Amino acid sequence: MMNWLKGRAFFGITFVPRSEYENLKDEADTALTKKAEFIARIHELERDVQQRKAEVRKLIDEVIAVRSSRPPLDVFVGDPAPLDAVERKAYVAQVGGLHKDVLEPKLKQMISKAFLLLEDSTNDRPFDQAVKGTIYALREMLRWGESMANEHVANQVNFKEDAIPDRK
């Protein structure tokens, strides 16, 4: 090819030397091959994503099935303490003993652990509020147990007074 034609355009056609044309053609073929490989990889990844979405849907369905098979928690349950005086004394004795021997130390330990969680400065507000709610619930359990233990002691005092015959 003549040098005077190199890089000149006639009627919208640019003339380039044959070796440069071959190099450009090879680069274009390589780019097209890479593009085809990328497209194939994208399709493969899309199929993988669809499979994983199907797996997630299946797991969600399984979780829903397990949760729906459990009986619902009744939040409107009344006080289970018996109303009959003799039964109530036995109930209070059991609960009071369990509270003093087992529950009180454990509840106090759980409350102290919750207070330690509140001391962390990296906590966000929802976490702190959840911990505070937990502390409140544990304190309510502690107060309830203490009231049962106190009632049990009061029942013993009343029993002793009832057991003493009147001496008139």
Secondary structure, DSSP 8 states (H G I E B T S, - for coil): --GGGTT-EETTEE---HHHHHHHHHHHHHHHHHHHHHHHHHHHHHHHHHHHHHHHHHHHHHHHHHHHHS----S-----S--SHHHHHHHHHHHHHHIIIIIHHHHHHHHHHHHHHHT-TT--HHHHHHHHHHHHHHHHHHHHHHHHHHHHHHHHHHHHHHHS----
